[in-house]
Amino acid sequence: MVPIVLGVLTASLAWMRLPAIARDTLWAEDGRNFLQDALNLGPLNSLFVPYAGYLHTLPRIVAALTVQFMPVQLFALSMTFGACLLAGIMAAIVYVCSADVITWIPARVLIAALTVLAPLAPREVLGNMANLHSLVLWTIMWVLLYRPRTRAGSIAIAVFVLLGALTEIESVFLLPLLLWRPRDRSRWVVRSAYLVGVAAQLCVTVIWPRGQSGHPPVDFWSIPYGYLINAVMPVWVQQDSIGAAVAWGGPALCIALALPFAVAAFVVLRLGSAIQRVAATALIAGSVVVYSVSIVENPNTFYDYAVMSTAQLESVWLVRYGVVPSMMLCGLVLLAAGVIVARRRSAVRLPAPRRSVHGLIVTPVVVGLVALLLVQFFPQGTRRSYGPEWQPQIPTLSSQCESLPDSQSVRFRETINWSVTVPCGLLD
């Protein structure tokens, strides 16, 4: 019952974090690729069409369902709703699968809630299908650490892992987690599904490789600096103020704000159980690798932070590649809190003052993190906050279709000057 309630709640929170205009605005590939391919090729034929070097199966399933069952007027809202619903489902999966790593329920709930509460997520990740894969990566990490209790549960999780791996090519970075308890047969179904998905993605990227961006590589020091700006700073500073904070404090401020995460890592690696140390290592390494590889593979002058002037840093460009790393850092803090609580519960032989010290550490840490997440619950802006909205375009385009045959198409505008062409027959 708890996972269901948590899934519904987090899906609702994901929806609430988006401005109304953003919910009715398609983001990037949601329209031009996923919806357009479902319209042009048909719902089934579009499911496994590669794009940008890999498969996007979950977004294409939602696009196929949208085209098949929704009126044109609701296309954008349907895609947003589908992304929020899947985010809620993944939050519930994280809650279930984190049970093997951490037993303290409040920390598990918060770790699951990070799926939708990451401060920078609404800007470009939350509520759209184009970047849903970021949340998939976060979820699969927890799944690979989990030991299914029942055959039915194992099959259900395996289905998600297969679809998830067929959506996120970066899930290949999680391969080292298969070294954890490799002989445990209860994990084989889930891990086999994961390997099938990863193998399919690698085959696709070899046969249909991703095109080069054409931009020169970023400066080496821009990668760690950018990591601090995009993964660390959003936890502490509101989105609109990050540029001013970085321009004022520079790398020193960024490093200082990263220290609590370093302390959390030390706590888990020093005091945690074997699986907790594995999880902490995955969170630390995953956070760094996901950001670094994303920047190396997608270079742009926007990300060359080390060579920017103070004035340029004041209007710094924040990139979605920092969302999952930020979630992993926050998860590390909650994991450390869970480690301390577990030791407090088991340390019945410790004197009362020692046990009270544990409480004095955990309470402010967890309360402080929750407060930071709540302060930034409503985003300062998303990349869809200025439209163009989908539904207001209907009257004008319907009028155009009155003088056109049903086979003719009209163009719906979406973000970044992309568009979707819809047959007039669907607008009747």
C-alpha positions as CSV (number, residue, x, y, z in Angstrom):
1,M,0.0,0.0,0.0
2,V,2.8,2.4,0.8
3,P,4.4,2.2,-2.6
4,I,1.0,2.9,-4.3
5,V,0.3,5.9,-2.1
6,L,3.8,7.2,-2.6
7,G,3.6,6.7,-6.4
8,V,0.3,8.7,-6.6
9,L,1.7,11.4,-4.3
10,T,5.0,11.9,-6.2
11,A,3.2,11.8,-9.6
12,S,1.0,14.6,-8.3
13,L,4.0,16.5,-6.9
14,A,5.7,16.2,-10.3
15,W,2.6,17.7,-12.0
16,M,2.3,20.5,-9.4
17,R,6.0,21.5,-9.9
18,L,5.3,22.5,-13.5
19,P,3.6,25.8,-14.3
20,A,0.3,25.5,-16.1
21,I,1.7,26.8,-19.4
22,A,4.5,24.2,-19.3
23,R,2.0,21.3,-18.9
24,D,0.4,22.3,-22.2
25,T,3.7,22.9,-24.0
26,L,5.6,20.1,-25.8
27,W,9.3,20.0,-25.1
28,A,11.7,19.2,-28.0
29,E,11.6,15.5,-29.0
30,D,8.2,15.0,-27.4
31,G,6.6,16.5,-30.4
32,R,9.0,16.6,-33.4
33,N,10.1,13.0,-32.9
34,F,7.9,10.9,-30.6
35,L,4.5,12.2,-31.5
36,Q,5.4,12.9,-35.1
37,D,6.7,9.3,-35.6
38,A,3.6,7.9,-33.9
39,L,1.5,9.9,-36.3
40,N,3.5,9.1,-39.4
41,L,4.5,5.5,-38.8
42,G,1.7,4.3,-36.6
43,P,1.8,3.6,-32.9
44,L,3.3,0.1,-33.2
45,N,5.8,0.8,-36.0
46,S,7.2,3.8,-34.1
47,L,8.0,2.0,-30.8
48,F,11.6,1.0,-31.6
49,V,12.7,3.7,-34.0
50,P,16.3,4.8,-33.0
51,Y,17.0,8.5,-32.5
52,A,20.3,10.2,-31.6
53,G,22.1,6.9,-31.4
54,Y,19.8,4.9,-29.1
55,L,16.2,3.7,-28.3
56,H,13.6,5.7,-26.4
57,T,11.0,3.0,-25.7
58,L,9.1,4.4,-22.8
59,P,8.6,7.9,-24.4
60,R,7.5,6.2,-27.6
61,I,5.0,4.0,-25.8
62,V,3.4,7.1,-24.2
63,A,3.4,8.9,-27.6
64,A,1.7,5.9,-29.2
65,L,-1.0,5.7,-26.5
66,T,-1.5,9.5,-26.9
67,V,-2.0,9.3,-30.6
68,Q,-4.2,6.2,-30.4
69,F,-6.5,7.3,-27.6
70,M,-6.3,11.1,-27.1
71,P,-7.9,13.9,-29.1
72,V,-5.4,16.3,-30.7
73,Q,-6.4,19.0,-28.2
74,L,-4.9,16.9,-25.4
75,F,-1.7,15.8,-27.0
76,A,0.6,18.0,-25.0
77,L,-1.2,17.5,-21.7
78,S,-1.2,13.7,-22.3
79,M,2.6,13.7,-22.8
80,T,3.2,15.7,-19.7
81,F,0.8,13.6,-17.7
82,G,2.5,10.4,-18.9
83,A,5.9,11.7,-17.9
84,C,4.6,12.7,-14.4
85,L,2.9,9.3,-14.0
86,L,6.0,7.4,-14.9
87,A,8.0,9.5,-12.5
88,G,5.6,8.5,-9.8
89,I,5.9,4.9,-10.7
90,M,9.7,5.1,-10.6
91,A,9.6,6.8,-7.2
92,A,7.5,3.9,-5.9
93,I,10.0,1.5,-7.4
94,V,12.9,3.3,-5.8
95,Y,11.1,3.1,-2.4
96,V,10.7,-0.7,-2.7
97,C,14.2,-1.4,-4.0
98,S,16.0,0.8,-1.5
99,A,14.8,-1.5,1.3
100,D,17.9,-3.7,0.9
101,V,20.2,-0.7,1.3
102,I,18.4,1.3,4.0
103,T,15.9,0.3,6.6
104,W,15.0,3.7,8.1
105,I,11.6,4.5,6.5
106,P,11.8,8.3,6.5
107,A,15.1,8.2,4.5
108,R,13.6,5.7,2.1
109,V,10.6,7.9,1.5
110,L,12.8,10.9,0.9
111,I,15.2,9.0,-1.4
112,A,12.1,7.9,-3.5
113,A,10.8,11.5,-3.4
114,L,14.0,12.8,-4.9
115,T,12.8,11.3,-8.2
116,V,10.5,14.3,-8.5
117,L,11.9,16.8,-5.9
118,A,15.4,17.4,-7.3
119,P,15.7,21.2,-7.3
120,L,16.8,21.6,-11.0
121,A,14.5,18.8,-12.4
122,P,11.5,21.0,-13.6
123,R,13.8,23.2,-15.7
124,E,14.2,20.5,-18.4
125,V,13.7,17.0,-17.0
126,L,10.5,16.8,-15.1
127,G,7.2,16.4,-16.9
128,N,8.5,15.7,-20.4
129,M,9.3,12.4,-22.2
130,A,12.4,13.7,-24.0
131,N,14.5,13.6,-20.7
132,L,12.6,11.0,-18.8
133,H,15.6,8.7,-19.3
134,S,17.4,10.7,-16.6
135,L,14.9,9.4,-14.0
136,V,15.2,5.9,-15.5
137,L,18.9,5.8,-14.8
138,W,18.4,6.8,-11.2
139,T,15.7,4.1,-10.7
140,I,17.6,1.3,-12.4
141,M,20.5,1.9,-10.0
142,W,18.4,1.1,-7.0
143,V,16.8,-1.9,-8.8
144,L,20.1,-3.5,-9.4
145,L,20.9,-3.4,-5.7
146,Y,17.6,-5.1,-4.8
147,R,16.9,-8.7,-4.1
148,P,13.3,-9.5,-5.3
149,R,11.2,-11.3,-2.6
150,T,8.7,-13.1,-4.9
151,R,8.7,-14.4,-8.4
152,A,5.8,-12.1,-9.4
153,G,7.8,-9.1,-8.0
154,S,10.9,-10.2,-9.9
155,I,9.0,-10.4,-13.2
156,A,7.3,-7.0,-12.6
157,I,10.6,-5.3,-11.9
158,A,12.3,-7.1,-14.8
159,V,9.6,-5.7,-17.2
160,F,10.4,-2.2,-16.0
161,V,14.2,-2.7,-16.2
162,L,13.9,-4.0,-19.7
163,L,11.8,-1.0,-20.8
164,G,14.1,1.3,-18.9
165,A,17.3,0.0,-20.4
166,L,15.6,0.3,-23.8
167,T,15.1,3.9,-23.0
168,E,18.4,5.0,-21.3
169,I,21.7,4.1,-23.0
170,E,23.6,5.5,-20.0
171,S,22.3,2.6,-17.9
172,V,25.4,0.8,-19.3
173,F,27.3,2.7,-16.6
174,L,25.6,0.5,-14.0
175,L,27.1,-2.7,-15.2
176,P,29.6,-2.9,-12.3
177,L,26.6,-3.3,-9.9
178,L,26.1,-6.8,-11.4
179,L,29.2,-7.8,-9.5
180,W,27.2,-7.5,-6.3
181,R,26.0,-10.9,-5.3
182,P,26.3,-12.4,-8.8
183,R,25.4,-15.9,-7.7
184,D,22.1,-14.9,-6.1
185,R,19.5,-16.6,-8.4
186,S,16.7,-14.4,-7.3
187,R,18.4,-11.5,-9.1
188,W,18.9,-13.3,-12.3
189,V,15.6,-12.5,-14.0
190,V,16.0,-8.7,-13.4
191,R,19.6,-8.7,-14.4
192,S,18.9,-10.7,-17.5
193,A,16.3,-8.1,-18.5
194,Y,18.8,-5.3,-17.9
195,L,21.5,-7.0,-20.0
196,V,19.1,-7.6,-22.9
197,G,18.1,-3.9,-22.8
198,V,21.7,-2.7,-22.6
199,A,22.8,-5.1,-25.4
200,A,20.1,-3.8,-27.6
201,Q,21.1,-0.2,-27.0
202,L,24.7,-0.9,-27.7
203,C,23.8,-2.6,-31.0
204,V,21.7,0.4,-32.0
205,T,24.4,2.9,-31.2
206,V,26.9,0.9,-33.3
207,I,24.5,0.6,-36.3
208,W,23.0,4.1,-36.0
209,P,25.6,6.1,-34.2
210,R,24.9,9.5,-32.7
211,G,25.9,12.5,-34.8
212,Q,28.6,14.9,-33.6
213,S,27.5,18.2,-32.2
214,G,30.2,20.1,-34.1
215,H,31.3,22.1,-31.1
216,P,34.9,21.9,-29.8
217,P,35.6,20.1,-26.5
218,V,35.1,22.1,-23.4
219,D,38.2,23.1,-21.3
220,F,39.2,20.2,-18.9
221,W,38.7,22.3,-15.8
222,S,35.2,23.2,-17.0
223,I,34.0,19.7,-16.3
224,P,34.6,19.6,-12.5
225,Y,33.6,23.3,-12.2
226,G,30.5,22.6,-14.2
227,Y,29.8,19.6,-12.0
228,L,29.9,21.8,-8.9
229,I,27.7,24.4,-10.5
230,N,25.0,22.1,-11.9
231,A,25.0,19.2,-9.3
232,V,26.1,20.9,-6.0
233,M,24.9,24.5,-6.2
234,P,21.2,23.8,-7.1
235,V,20.8,21.9,-3.8
236,W,21.7,25.0,-1.8
237,V,20.9,28.0,-4.0
238,Q,17.7,28.9,-6.0
239,Q,18.0,28.6,-9.7
240,D,17.7,32.3,-10.4
241,S,20.5,33.1,-7.9
242,I,23.1,30.5,-8.8
243,G,24.8,32.7,-11.4
244,A,25.3,35.5,-8.9
245,A,26.5,33.1,-6.2
246,V,29.1,31.5,-8.5
247,A,30.3,34.9,-9.8
248,W,30.7,36.1,-6.2
249,G,32.2,33.0,-4.6
250,G,33.8,31.2,-7.5
251,P,35.1,27.6,-7.2
252,A,35.9,28.2,-3.5
253,L,32.2,28.6,-2.7
254,C,31.2,25.6,-4.8
255,I,33.8,23.4,-3.1
256,A,32.7,24.6,0.4
257,L,29.1,23.6,-0.5
258,A,30.2,20.2,-1.6
259,L,31.8,19.4,1.7
260,P,28.6,18.1,3.4
261,F,28.3,15.5,0.6
262,A,32.0,14.5,1.2
263,V,31.2,14.1,4.9
264,A,28.2,12.0,4.1
265,A,30.3,9.8,1.8
266,F,32.9,9.3,4.6
267,V,30.2,8.3,7.1
268,V,28.7,5.7,4.8
269,L,32.1,4.3,3.6
270,R,33.4,4.2,7.2
271,L,30.3,3.1,9.1
272,G,28.0,1.5,6.6
273,S,27.3,-2.1,5.9
274,A,28.7,-3.8,2.7
275,I,25.7,-3.1,0.6
276,Q,25.5,0.5,1.9
277,R,29.2,1.0,0.9
278,V,28.4,-0.4,-2.6
279,A,25.4,2.0,-2.8
280,A,27.5,4.9,-1.7
281,T,30.2,4.1,-4.2
282,A,27.6,3.8,-7.0
283,L,26.1,7.2,-6.0
284,I,29.5,8.9,-5.9
285,A,30.9,7.4,-9.1
286,G,27.6,7.7,-10.9
287,S,27.2,11.3,-10.0
288,V,30.6,12.2,-11.4
289,V,30.5,9.9,-14.5
290,V,27.0,10.8,-15.6
291,Y,27.8,14.5,-15.6
292,S,31.3,14.2,-17.1
293,V,30.4,11.8,-19.9
294,S,27.4,13.9,-20.8
295,I,29.5,17.0,-21.2
296,V,32.3,15.2,-23.1
297,E,29.7,13.7,-25.5
298,N,27.7,16.9,-25.9
299,P,30.2,19.8,-25.7
300,N,29.0,23.4,-26.0
301,T,30.3,26.8,-25.2
302,F,27.5,27.1,-22.6
303,Y,29.4,24.5,-20.5
304,D,32.9,26.0,-20.7
305,Y,32.6,27.5,-17.2
306,A,36.3,27.6,-16.4
307,V,37.0,30.2,-19.1
308,M,34.0,32.4,-18.4
309,S,34.3,35.9,-17.1
310,T,32.5,37.1,-14.0
311,A,29.8,38.8,-16.1
312,Q,29.3,35.5,-18.0
313,L,29.0,33.5,-14.8
314,E,26.3,35.8,-13.5
315,S,24.0,34.6,-16.3
316,V,25.4,31.0,-16.2
317,W,23.6,28.4,-18.2
318,L,22.3,25.5,-16.1
319,V,22.2,22.1,-17.9
320,R,20.0,19.1,-17.3
321,Y,23.1,16.9,-17.0
322,G,23.4,18.0,-13.4
323,V,19.9,16.7,-12.3
324,V,20.7,13.0,-11.7
325,P,24.2,13.8,-10.2
326,S,22.4,16.2,-7.8
327,M,19.8,13.5,-6.9
328,M,22.7,11.1,-6.2
329,L,24.4,13.6,-3.9
330,C,21.2,14.2,-1.9
331,G,20.6,10.4,-1.8
332,L,24.1,10.1,-0.3
333,V,23.2,12.4,2.6
334,L,20.0,10.4,3.3
335,L,21.9,7.2,3.1
336,A,24.4,8.5,5.7
337,A,21.5,9.5,7.9
338,G,20.1,6.0,7.6
339,V,23.5,4.5,8.6
340,I,23.7,6.6,11.7
341,V,20.1,5.7,12.7
342,A,20.8,2.0,12.2
343,R,23.9,2.2,14.4
344,R,22.0,4.1,17.0
345,R,19.3,1.4,17.1
346,S,21.9,-1.4,17.3
347,A,24.2,0.3,19.8
348,V,22.2,-0.6,22.9
349,R,25.4,-1.0,24.8
350,L,26.5,2.6,24.1
351,P,25.9,5.1,26.9
352,A,22.9,7.5,26.5
353,P,25.1,10.6,25.6
354,R,26.6,8.7,22.7
355,R,23.2,7.7,21.4
356,S,21.9,11.3,21.8
357,V,24.8,12.6,19.7
358,H,23.6,10.4,16.8
359,G,20.2,12.0,17.1
360,L,21.7,15.4,17.1
361,I,23.5,14.7,13.9
362,V,20.6,13.0,12.0
363,T,17.8,15.4,12.8
364,P,19.2,18.7,11.6
365,V,20.7,17.0,8.5
366,V,17.4,15.5,7.4
367,V,15.3,18.5,8.4
368,G,17.7,20.8,6.6
369,L,17.6,18.8,3.4
370,V,13.8,18.6,3.4
371,A,13.7,22.4,4.0
372,L,16.0,23.0,1.0
373,L,13.8,20.8,-1.2
374,L,10.6,22.5,-0.1
375,V,12.0,26.0,-0.6
376,Q,12.7,25.1,-4.2
377,F,9.6,23.0,-4.7
378,F,8.2,25.4,-7.2
379,P,10.8,26.2,-9.8
380,Q,11.9,29.7,-10.7
381,G,11.5,28.8,-14.4
382,T,11.4,26.0,-16.8
383,R,12.4,25.9,-20.5
384,R,8.7,25.6,-21.3
385,S,7.5,28.5,-19.1
386,Y,6.9,30.7,-22.2
387,G,5.1,28.2,-24.4
388,P,4.0,28.0,-27.1
389,E,1.0,26.3,-25.6
390,W,-0.6,23.6,-27.6
391,Q,-4.4,24.1,-27.1
392,P,-4.5,27.8,-28.0
393,Q,-3.3,26.9,-31.5
394,I,-6.3,24.7,-32.1
395,P,-8.8,27.4,-33.3
396,T,-6.5,28.9,-35.8
397,L,-5.3,25.6,-37.3
398,S,-8.9,24.2,-37.3
399,S,-9.9,27.2,-39.4
400,Q,-7.1,26.5,-41.8
401,C,-8.2,22.9,-42.1
402,E,-11.8,23.9,-43.1
403,S,-10.6,24.7,-46.6
404,L,-8.2,21.7,-46.8
405,P,-8.7,18.0,-47.5
406,D,-8.3,15.7,-44.5
407,S,-5.0,14.4,-45.9
408,Q,-3.4,17.8,-45.7
409,S,-1.5,18.7,-42.5
410,V,-1.1,21.8,-40.4
411,R,1.9,22.7,-38.2
412,F,1.7,23.0,-34.5
413,R,4.5,25.0,-32.9
414,E,6.5,23.7,-30.0
415,T,9.6,24.7,-28.0
416,I,13.0,25.7,-29.5
417,N,11.3,26.4,-32.9
418,W,10.4,22.8,-33.6
419,S,7.0,21.7,-34.8
420,V,4.6,18.8,-35.2
421,T,2.5,18.4,-38.4
422,V,-1.0,17.0,-37.8
423,P,-3.4,15.8,-40.5
424,C,-6.5,17.9,-40.7
425,G,-8.6,14.8,-40.4
426,L,-7.6,14.5,-36.8
427,L,-8.7,18.1,-36.1
428,D,-12.3,17.5,-37.1
